[in-house]
């Protein structure tokens, strides 16, 4: 008899989901309610349990596919036999000796290497290990997580076996070709948490009936959340079947106020303030961002020049054509496409702003890959609109919208954040009136947009109220002279105040 595994209820207004991870493969034995896979929507992560016991006969929807509500995900053959069923200990006698026996390893050694980090990314920080030496791992099971200055990278197991050795501990900085760990292929070891579960059951069992319930594997998403939040298994109240910890259980545990550290590196200003302070460790990604930004300041001779632009012309043009534009192109006409086109126009006249230093050479880019800074809960990311100088307003608006949504959902790929030649940062969406943006190395220029504010200005000898915006260009003075920087910003101002110049290439 075959049982279908379908997409569970995704909630009101959620029309599709993406297959994030399969935790089982065809031929694996599964139990009732054992987690099979994880789906991601634009709002939440959804875990899919097995509706029956048997063997996973077929995966219909592979990782990365987008599926709708109630779509078929897999088929389970009830009562079938797994291709290679794993043996389970029958009793909890002498758990320490059992563990030592189980972790004996034999077979080929397989290196766990740093996965591809992408062009221009040369190093990463080991953020979290989800396994420890001696643990049993399955092929493609997540071993650890790396963080670069742009994204988090998950490292799957290249083979099934036992994690024999961890070569790069948490906090270590590794290069793009480093070895992270060694797996002994085909060996058997302890399942994470199994020994602890056995010991707990033995402690709780009565003196005359030392019974042992079966091991319970917590949801992988819950394990990851516990590692990220620094929450131990004992601090979480499990709500899943048979005491399984789910992702939402970790979220609830994380809401509790953390205990004060035993030894604070820096004492509070007064004893009265001690109870009102909270110390939270920086995430690896935030540490990397902080280091890279400081490196940019230390390396580049960074200066900022300012100007202001009258937004009347663009606002009038946008109001006149926004309905027709959206009707034809199925996307709203915003301000970003005007700024992208204006910058592309100015970069042609001042090419050194679109260049970078490589040793003792200056590399001039005869194309424009426009980076657009996007704020996300985990930090600032800069997705790239490639060949922006060759694209029209509609194509730019569509791409910026898609990349911005991916950035906020944490779904940007490394490829989508590489190869930028110039960057635009819009602090105006947060209400910033003026700021000095920091360069995004190895780029030599970044334009800061700001809040549009009605201000009195003099036009034709008369004081009038106009919607004004301050512009800021931060540039690397090693290759961009003051004249070039000012010329660039004036050309951007002229193109924005008279958009017809963009059509006339003036």
Order of alpha helices (4+ residues) and beta strands (2+ residues): beta-beta-beta-beta-beta-beta-beta-beta-alpha-beta-beta-beta-beta-beta-beta-beta-beta-alpha-alpha-alpha-alpha-beta-alpha-alpha-beta-beta-beta-beta-alpha-beta-beta-beta-beta-alpha-alpha
